Amino acid sequence: MLKNGLPLMANGCNIVFSDDKKVRNAWKDLYDKYYVKDPDEVQLKKIQNAQYKLLEH
């Protein structure tokens, strides 16, 4: 559950700013996974898993 979250729409993607450290860490993890020039299948799976983790929070 998000606390003190403020939704924002950017490039068709919902972004939430939150005071919840778990949410911020999940966003950072996803961002780090996106920072790959030519992702292979393994990296794409890691990105997908990070997206799912973000949805859990």
Secondary structure, 3 states (H helix, E strand, C coil): CCCCCEEEEECCEEEEECCCHHHHHHHHHHHHHHCCCCCCHHHHHHHHHHHHHHHHC
